[in-house]
Amino acid sequence: MASVTIVGLGPADWETVPHSSRELLTAERPVVVRTLRHPAATTLAELRAVIACDDLYESGNDLDGVYTAIATRVLELAPSDVIYAVPGGPGVGERSVVEIRKQAERDGTAVSVVLGGSFLEPVLSAAGLDPLERGMQLLDAHSLPDPLLLHLPTVIGHVDRPRVAAVVKDALSRVLEPDVEVTVIRDAGSGRETVTAVPLRELHAADVDERTTLFLDPPPAGWPGLIAVNRRLRQECPWDREQTHHSLVQHLVEEAYEVVDAISALSPTAPAGVSDFGAYAALEEELGDLLLQVVFHATLASEVAGFDVEEVAEQIRRKLVRRHPHVFGDANAPSATEALGQWDERKRQEKGRESAMDGVPASLPALMRALQFQRKAASQGFDWPDSAGPLDKIAEEAAELAAADGPEQRSDELGDLLFSMVNLARHLEIEPELALRHAADRFAARYRSMEASGPIAGKSLEELDALWEQAKG
């Protein structure tokens, strides 16, 4: 039975390759090397004929396609026993090995692996890092995770060309300060090893090649950094130490409304269409303030072993999966209304609620509360088929308000009219709270424009009406 033997060339020169591996690599068997851009591979090619795969990198459009082509080239030689040699160790950062295993299993070809030292140990030595002391994370520069959490000492491999270094710099710059130190390690473990520290702002200009690895150990940033800072403030800041869940309620509500204000500055179709990056910058800041309130409450709860912020995140993750059976299960919801209906039904079952109207907070602003009731009813099928129904209802309620007799009846009819207008907004896919806010803002701006002409008091209605029309213009 034909076979493929995968051999690691280690991180450095031919002399560092184990003797048993050197004997295997120089035996009378076809040898494919992933790349000649490695000192041990270069020496091997001087000692015997090898088949290199550098041409596949030069002609390939993407790395996935390159690795598939490499696997195909190796396995085409498998009617005879073939050796595939890779830089470093076959088990670390070698996606071509994964592809060979996959294709070989499908074709019934035997695969064995001869381990060689990976690039990781000499990199850790150059960085002065013991991964068991504080932990670490190992990332591929070609596929950085999203979100990028930088809460541990971080090694980034495969920084093989300036373009990749620029992409890594851009990703890191989203959460790190520009003067954070990044260690650039080249030719780790060889006699040509270099270790250079550069500020993040200059990373794109660093001298990198196929044997370049980055190391960084910044203070916790982003999500982990926020949690760490909040916990420290809770211990060391007099104001933070005094806070309770109840004392923070006012701040939670204020921050939520400031988020609403920031959203109201966006285009009604956002994120579709042309983005207003100034408005998005304001929204980013306000969302951060609101997120702090969530983290703060979780920090307080963790002090009495109630829950921590990771449990909050996991709880809502599970809820999202559970209440979206049309995404994570086998249910069907072709429309947003049906998806909302499934959500409400799952929620009703989980909460043990008897009515679809249960669960709407009494403390919600009236417009939002009305909208919630209407959405719940609509999710059960109780709704107008289009906006014509709410428009007719508004006319009906306006007539009833005009005919109302007495303060109590007028109040009831005005409430019905407002409720019908919320229903129309829902059918038009307009948030009534934001629509009314915009209307109030326009009124205030126009009134200020009128005031610029002089005092309002004392002017006739005709004069005021003319000023109003001028302000509208």
C-alpha positions as CSV (number, residue, x, y, z in Angstrom):
1,M,0.0,0.0,0.0
2,A,1.4,3.4,-1.0
3,S,1.9,6.0,1.7
4,V,2.8,9.6,2.5
5,T,5.3,10.3,5.2
6,I,5.3,13.9,6.5
7,V,8.5,15.1,7.9
8,G,9.2,18.3,9.9
9,L,12.4,20.1,9.0
10,G,12.4,22.0,12.2
11,P,12.7,25.8,12.7
12,A,16.3,26.3,11.6
13,D,19.3,24.8,9.7
14,W,19.8,21.3,8.3
15,E,22.2,20.5,11.2
16,T,19.3,20.9,13.7
17,V,17.1,18.3,11.9
18,P,17.2,15.0,13.9
19,H,19.6,12.4,12.4
20,S,16.8,9.9,11.8
21,S,14.8,12.5,9.8
22,R,17.9,13.4,7.8
23,E,18.4,9.7,6.9
24,L,14.8,9.4,5.8
25,L,14.9,12.6,3.7
26,T,18.0,11.5,1.8
27,A,16.8,7.9,1.1
28,E,15.7,6.7,-2.3
29,R,12.1,8.0,-2.2
30,P,10.5,11.0,-3.9
31,V,10.6,14.1,-1.7
32,V,8.2,17.1,-2.0
33,V,9.1,20.2,0.0
34,R,6.4,22.8,0.7
35,T,9.0,25.6,0.1
36,L,12.6,26.1,-0.5
37,R,12.5,29.3,1.4
38,H,13.8,27.6,4.6
39,P,17.5,26.9,5.4
40,A,17.0,23.2,6.0
41,A,15.0,22.8,2.8
42,T,17.7,24.7,0.8
43,T,20.4,22.3,2.1
44,L,18.2,19.3,1.4
45,A,17.8,20.4,-2.2
46,E,21.6,20.7,-2.5
47,L,22.0,17.1,-1.3
48,R,19.3,15.5,-3.5
49,A,16.6,16.2,-6.0
50,V,13.4,17.5,-4.5
51,I,10.0,18.7,-5.9
52,A,9.3,22.2,-4.5
53,C,5.9,23.8,-4.4
54,D,6.9,27.5,-4.5
55,D,5.5,27.7,-8.0
56,L,2.0,27.0,-6.6
57,Y,2.3,30.0,-4.3
58,E,3.3,32.2,-7.1
59,S,0.4,31.1,-9.4
60,G,-2.3,30.6,-6.8
61,N,-5.0,33.1,-6.2
62,D,-5.6,32.2,-2.5
63,L,-3.9,30.2,0.2
64,D,-6.7,27.6,0.4
65,G,-6.3,26.9,-3.3
66,V,-2.6,26.7,-2.9
67,Y,-2.8,24.1,-0.1
68,T,-5.3,22.0,-2.1
69,A,-2.9,22.1,-5.0
70,I,0.0,21.1,-2.8
71,A,-2.0,18.1,-1.4
72,T,-2.9,17.1,-4.9
73,R,0.8,17.2,-6.1
74,V,1.9,15.1,-3.1
75,L,-0.8,12.5,-3.5
76,E,-0.3,12.1,-7.2
77,L,3.1,10.6,-6.3
78,A,1.5,8.3,-3.7
79,P,1.4,5.2,-6.0
80,S,5.0,5.0,-4.7
81,D,5.9,5.9,-1.2
82,V,6.5,9.7,-1.0
83,I,7.9,12.1,1.6
84,Y,6.5,15.5,2.2
85,A,8.8,17.9,4.1
86,V,7.6,21.0,5.8
87,P,9.3,23.8,7.6
88,G,9.0,23.6,11.4
89,G,6.7,20.9,12.8
90,P,3.9,19.2,10.8
91,G,1.4,19.9,13.6
92,V,1.8,23.7,14.0
93,G,0.7,26.1,11.4
94,E,0.8,23.6,8.5
95,R,-2.6,23.8,6.8
96,S,-1.2,21.9,3.8
97,V,-0.8,18.9,6.2
98,V,-4.4,19.2,7.2
99,E,-5.4,19.1,3.5
100,I,-3.2,16.1,2.7
101,R,-4.8,14.2,5.6
102,K,-8.2,15.0,4.3
103,Q,-7.5,14.0,0.7
104,A,-5.6,10.9,1.8
105,E,-8.5,9.7,4.0
106,R,-10.8,10.1,1.0
107,D,-8.4,8.2,-1.3
108,G,-7.4,5.5,1.1
109,T,-3.8,6.5,1.2
110,A,-1.8,5.9,4.5
111,V,-0.2,8.9,6.1
112,S,2.4,8.9,8.9
113,V,4.1,11.9,10.6
114,V,7.6,12.3,11.7
115,L,7.7,15.2,14.2
116,G,10.1,18.0,14.0
117,G,10.5,21.0,16.2
118,S,8.1,23.8,15.3
119,F,8.9,27.5,15.1
120,L,7.1,28.0,18.4
121,E,9.7,27.0,21.0
122,P,12.5,29.2,19.6
123,V,10.0,32.1,19.2
124,L,9.0,31.7,22.9
125,S,12.7,31.6,23.9
126,A,13.4,34.8,21.9
127,A,10.4,36.5,23.5
128,G,11.4,35.3,27.0
129,L,7.9,33.8,27.5
130,D,6.9,30.7,29.5
131,P,3.4,30.0,28.3
132,L,2.4,28.0,31.4
133,E,3.2,31.0,33.6
134,R,0.6,33.4,32.2
135,G,-0.9,31.6,29.3
136,M,-0.6,32.6,25.7
137,Q,-2.5,32.6,22.4
138,L,-1.1,31.6,19.0
139,L,-2.7,33.3,15.9
140,D,-2.3,33.1,12.1
141,A,-1.7,36.4,10.5
142,H,-3.7,35.3,7.5
143,S,-6.8,34.6,9.5
144,L,-7.0,36.7,12.6
145,P,-10.0,36.0,14.8
146,D,-13.0,38.4,15.0
147,P,-13.3,39.7,17.7
148,L,-9.6,40.0,18.3
149,L,-9.1,39.6,22.1
150,L,-5.7,40.6,23.4
151,H,-5.8,39.5,27.0
152,L,-2.9,37.1,26.9
153,P,0.7,37.2,25.6
154,T,0.2,36.8,21.8
155,V,2.3,35.1,19.1
156,I,1.3,35.9,15.5
157,G,2.8,33.6,12.9
158,H,2.9,33.6,9.1
159,V,3.7,37.3,8.9
160,D,5.3,36.5,5.6
161,R,5.1,39.7,3.6
162,P,4.7,43.4,4.1
163,R,1.1,43.4,3.0
164,V,0.2,40.9,5.7
165,A,2.1,43.0,8.3
166,A,0.0,46.0,7.3
167,V,-3.2,44.0,7.7
168,V,-2.1,42.8,11.1
169,K,-1.2,46.4,12.1
170,D,-4.6,47.6,11.1
171,A,-6.4,44.9,13.1
172,L,-4.2,45.5,16.2
173,S,-4.7,49.3,15.9
174,R,-8.4,49.0,16.4
175,V,-7.8,48.1,20.1
176,L,-4.3,49.0,20.9
177,E,-2.5,52.4,21.3
178,P,0.0,53.2,18.5
179,D,3.0,53.2,20.8
180,V,2.4,49.6,22.1
181,E,5.6,47.6,21.6
182,V,5.5,44.7,19.0
183,T,8.5,42.3,18.9
184,V,9.5,41.2,15.4
185,I,11.3,37.9,15.4
186,R,13.1,36.6,12.3
187,D,14.8,33.3,11.7
188,A,14.0,32.1,15.2
189,G,16.3,29.3,16.4
190,S,19.0,29.8,13.7
191,G,22.3,31.6,13.7
192,R,20.7,34.4,11.8
193,E,18.0,35.1,14.4
194,T,17.0,38.7,14.9
195,V,14.7,40.2,17.6
196,T,13.6,43.8,17.0
197,A,11.0,45.8,19.0
198,V,9.0,48.4,17.1
199,P,6.0,50.6,18.0
200,L,2.8,49.4,16.5
201,R,2.5,52.5,14.4
202,E,5.6,51.4,12.5
203,L,4.8,47.7,12.1
204,H,3.8,48.0,8.4
205,A,7.4,49.1,7.6
206,A,9.1,46.2,9.5
207,D,11.4,43.9,7.6
208,V,9.4,40.7,7.3
209,D,9.7,37.4,5.3
210,E,8.5,33.8,5.4
211,R,10.3,33.2,8.7
212,T,8.9,36.2,10.6
213,T,6.8,36.0,13.7
214,L,5.4,38.7,15.9
215,F,5.1,38.8,19.7
216,L,3.2,41.3,21.8
217,D,2.2,41.4,25.5
218,P,0.1,44.6,25.8
219,P,-2.0,45.5,28.9
220,P,-5.5,44.0,28.5
221,A,-7.4,45.9,25.8
222,G,-10.9,45.9,24.3
223,W,-13.5,43.7,26.0
224,P,-11.1,42.1,28.5
225,G,-9.5,45.5,29.2
226,L,-12.8,47.1,30.0
227,I,-13.6,44.3,32.5
228,A,-10.1,44.6,34.1
229,V,-10.3,48.4,34.4
230,N,-13.8,48.3,35.9
231,R,-12.8,45.8,38.5
232,R,-9.7,47.8,39.5
233,L,-11.8,51.0,39.8
234,R,-14.3,49.1,42.0
235,Q,-11.3,48.4,44.4
236,E,-9.4,51.6,44.2
237,C,-11.8,54.5,43.3
238,P,-13.8,56.0,46.2
239,W,-16.8,56.7,43.9
240,D,-16.9,53.3,42.3
241,R,-16.6,51.6,45.7
242,E,-19.7,53.3,47.0
243,Q,-22.0,52.2,44.1
244,T,-24.8,49.7,44.4
245,H,-27.1,48.2,41.8
246,H,-29.8,50.8,42.8
247,S,-27.4,53.8,42.7
248,L,-26.4,52.9,39.2
249,V,-30.0,52.8,37.8
250,Q,-30.1,56.5,37.0
251,H,-26.9,56.2,35.1
252,L,-28.1,53.2,33.2
253,V,-31.3,55.0,32.0
254,E,-29.4,58.2,31.1
255,E,-26.8,56.3,29.1
256,A,-29.6,54.4,27.3
257,Y,-31.2,57.7,26.3
258,E,-27.9,59.1,25.1
259,V,-27.6,56.1,22.9
260,V,-31.0,56.9,21.5
261,D,-30.0,60.5,20.8
262,A,-26.9,59.3,19.0
263,I,-28.9,56.8,16.9
264,S,-31.3,59.6,16.0
265,A,-28.4,61.5,14.3
266,L,-27.9,58.6,11.9
267,S,-29.7,58.3,8.5
268,P,-33.0,56.5,8.8
269,T,-31.7,53.8,6.6
270,A,-28.4,53.3,8.5
271,P,-26.4,51.1,8.1
272,A,-27.6,51.1,4.5
273,G,-26.5,53.9,2.2
274,V,-23.8,56.4,2.8
275,S,-22.5,56.3,6.4
276,D,-22.1,59.5,8.5
277,F,-18.8,58.6,10.2
278,G,-19.1,61.5,12.6
279,A,-22.5,60.2,13.8
280,Y,-21.1,56.7,14.1
281,A,-18.2,58.0,16.2
282,A,-20.7,59.6,18.6
283,L,-22.7,56.3,18.7
284,E,-19.5,54.3,19.4
285,E,-18.8,56.5,22.4
286,E,-22.3,56.3,23.8
287,L,-22.5,52.5,23.3
288,G,-19.3,52.3,25.3
289,D,-20.9,54.2,28.1
290,L,-23.9,51.9,28.1
291,L,-21.7,48.8,27.9
292,L,-19.9,50.0,31.0
293,Q,-23.2,49.9,32.9
294,V,-23.7,46.3,32.0
295,V,-20.1,45.4,33.0
296,F,-20.5,47.4,36.3
297,H,-23.6,45.6,37.3
298,A,-21.9,42.2,36.5
299,T,-18.9,43.2,38.6
300,L,-21.2,44.0,41.6
301,A,-23.0,40.7,41.1
302,S,-19.7,38.8,41.0
303,E,-18.8,40.1,44.4
304,V,-21.5,38.1,46.0
305,A,-21.1,35.1,43.6
306,G,-24.3,36.0,41.8
307,F,-22.9,35.9,38.3
308,D,-20.1,37.4,36.3
309,V,-20.0,39.2,32.9
310,E,-19.0,36.0,31.0
311,E,-22.1,34.3,32.4
312,V,-24.2,37.2,31.2
313,A,-22.8,36.9,27.7
314,E,-23.3,33.1,27.7
315,Q,-26.8,33.4,29.0
316,I,-27.9,35.7,26.1
317,R,-26.0,33.6,23.6
318,R,-28.0,30.5,24.6
319,K,-31.2,32.5,24.6
320,L,-30.5,33.7,21.0
321,V,-29.9,30.2,19.8
322,R,-33.0,28.9,21.7
323,R,-35.3,31.5,20.3
324,H,-34.1,31.3,16.7
325,P,-35.1,27.8,15.8
326,H,-35.5,28.8,12.2
327,V,-31.7,29.5,12.2
328,F,-30.3,27.0,14.6
329,G,-33.0,24.3,14.3
330,D,-35.4,23.0,11.7
331,A,-38.2,25.5,12.1
332,N,-39.3,27.7,9.2
333,A,-39.8,31.5,9.4
334,P,-39.7,33.1,5.9
335,S,-40.7,36.6,7.2
336,A,-39.6,38.9,10.0
337,T,-43.1,38.8,11.5
338,E,-43.0,35.0,11.7
339,A,-39.6,35.1,13.2
340,L,-40.8,37.5,15.9
341,G,-43.8,35.3,16.5
342,Q,-41.5,32.3,17.1
343,W,-39.4,34.4,19.5
344,D,-42.5,35.6,21.5
345,E,-43.9,32.0,21.6
346,R,-40.6,30.6,22.9
347,K,-40.4,33.4,25.4
348,R,-44.0,32.9,26.6
349,Q,-43.3,29.2,27.2
350,E,-40.0,29.9,29.0
351,K,-41.6,32.5,31.3
352,G,-44.8,30.6,31.8
353,R,-46.9,33.6,30.7
354,E,-50.6,33.1,29.9
355,S,-51.0,36.2,27.7
356,A,-49.1,37.5,24.7
357,M,-49.4,40.9,26.4
358,D,-47.4,39.8,29.5
359,G,-43.8,40.9,29.9
360,V,-44.0,44.5,28.6
361,P,-42.5,46.7,31.3
362,A,-44.8,49.3,32.8
363,S,-41.9,51.7,33.1
364,L,-41.4,51.9,29.4
365,P,-42.2,55.3,27.8
366,A,-45.7,55.3,26.5
367,L,-44.8,55.2,22.7
368,M,-42.5,52.3,23.2
369,R,-44.9,50.4,25.4
370,A,-47.7,50.9,22.8
371,L,-45.3,49.6,20.1
372,Q,-44.4,46.5,22.1
373,F,-48.1,45.6,22.7
374,Q,-48.8,46.0,18.9
375,R,-45.8,43.9,17.9
376,K,-46.8,41.1,20.2
377,A,-50.4,41.2,18.9
378,A,-49.1,41.2,15.3
379,S,-46.8,38.3,15.9
380,Q,-50.0,36.3,16.8
381,G,-51.7,37.4,13.5
382,F,-53.8,40.2,15.0
383,D,-52.9,43.0,12.6
384,W,-53.9,45.0,9.6
385,P,-52.7,43.6,6.3
386,D,-51.2,47.0,5.3
387,S,-51.0,50.6,6.2
388,A,-54.4,51.5,4.8
389,G,-56.1,50.0,7.9
390,P,-54.2,52.2,10.4
391,L,-54.7,55.3,8.2
392,D,-58.5,54.7,8.2
393,K,-58.4,54.1,12.0
394,I,-56.6,57.4,12.5
395,A,-59.3,59.2,10.7
396,E,-61.9,57.4,12.7
397,E,-60.2,58.2,16.0
398,A,-59.7,61.8,15.0
399,A,-63.5,62.1,14.4
400,E,-64.3,60.5,17.7
401,L,-61.9,62.9,19.5
402,A,-63.6,65.9,17.8
403,A,-67.0,64.6,19.0
404,A,-65.8,63.8,22.5
405,D,-67.6,65.4,25.5
406,G,-65.7,66.1,28.7
407,P,-62.0,65.8,29.8
408,E,-62.1,62.1,30.5
409,Q,-63.6,61.1,27.2
410,R,-61.3,63.5,25.3
411,S,-58.3,62.0,27.1
412,D,-59.4,58.4,26.2
413,E,-60.0,59.4,22.5
414,L,-56.7,61.2,22.3
415,G,-55.0,58.1,23.7
416,D,-56.7,56.0,21.0
417,L,-55.6,58.4,18.3
418,L,-52.0,58.3,19.5
419,F,-52.1,54.5,19.7
420,S,-53.4,54.3,16.1
421,M,-50.6,56.6,15.0
422,V,-48.0,54.3,16.6
423,N,-49.7,51.5,14.7
424,L,-49.2,53.4,11.4
425,A,-45.6,54.0,12.2
426,R,-45.1,50.3,12.8
427,H,-46.6,49.5,9.4
428,L,-44.4,52.1,7.7
429,E,-41.4,50.6,9.5
430,I,-40.7,53.9,11.3
431,E,-39.7,54.0,15.0
432,P,-42.3,56.4,16.5
433,E,-40.0,57.4,19.4
434,L,-37.3,58.6,16.9
435,A,-39.9,60.2,14.6
436,L,-41.3,62.2,17.4
437,R,-37.9,63.2,18.6
438,H,-36.9,64.4,15.2
439,A,-40.2,66.4,15.0
440,A,-39.5,68.0,18.4
441,D,-36.0,68.8,17.3
442,R,-37.2,70.4,14.1
443,F,-39.8,72.5,16.0
444,A,-37.1,73.7,18.5
445,A,-34.7,74.6,15.6
446,R,-37.4,76.5,13.8
447,Y,-38.5,78.3,16.9
448,R,-35.0,79.4,17.6
449,S,-34.8,80.7,14.0
450,M,-38.0,82.7,14.7
451,E,-36.4,84.1,17.9
452,A,-33.5,85.4,15.9
453,S,-35.8,88.0,14.4
454,G,-36.6,89.5,17.8
455,P,-38.8,88.8,20.8
456,I,-41.8,86.5,20.1
457,A,-44.1,87.9,22.7
458,G,-46.2,90.7,21.5
459,K,-46.3,89.7,17.8
460,S,-49.6,89.0,16.1
461,L,-50.5,85.5,14.9
462,E,-50.1,86.6,11.3
463,E,-46.6,87.8,12.0
464,L,-45.7,84.6,13.9
465,D,-47.2,82.5,11.1
466,A,-45.0,84.4,8.5
467,L,-41.9,83.9,10.7
468,W,-42.7,80.2,11.0
469,E,-43.1,79.7,7.3
470,Q,-39.8,81.5,6.8
471,A,-38.1,79.2,9.3
472,K,-39.5,76.2,7.6
473,G,-38.2,77.4,4.2
